[in-house]
Amino acid sequence: MSRLTPLAILLVAAVLEAGGDALIRNGLQTSATPTRLTSFALGALVLFSYGYVVNKPAWDFGRLLGVYIVFFFLVAQGIAWLVFNQRPTTPIVIGGAFIVVGGVVISML
């Protein structure tokens, strides 16, 4: 397995987790029952897919957790901004920088 393969899998997992969360959030914010149920069902399916993708490979997920947290943070912030129109505030940007630096430190050790 090349070094990029785990990173690609972790990025896909982050997109699935943050995307599933966004679908559930959408279901909670809508009042139309068919739309709400569809969002919940799709969210559950996407979150299940995340669980499968992140747990299927035979790897030490704990060792890769720092990189995953970075991917999840970046994807979740992108979805919040693009889908829910929630721009990151200065504290989120500063805290996010710490998350990214922490992920780099963890992945190097």
JORA-V443025 format. One record per helix or strand of 2 or more residues. SS is the DSSP state (@ for helix, = for strand). FROM is the first residue (numbers start at 1). LEN is the number of residues. If there is no record, write none. Layout:
ss-><SS | SS>
from-><FROM | FROM>
len-><LEN | LEN>
//
This chain:
ss-><@ | @ | @ | @>
from-><3 | 33 | 61 | 90>
len-><27 | 24 | 24 | 19>
//
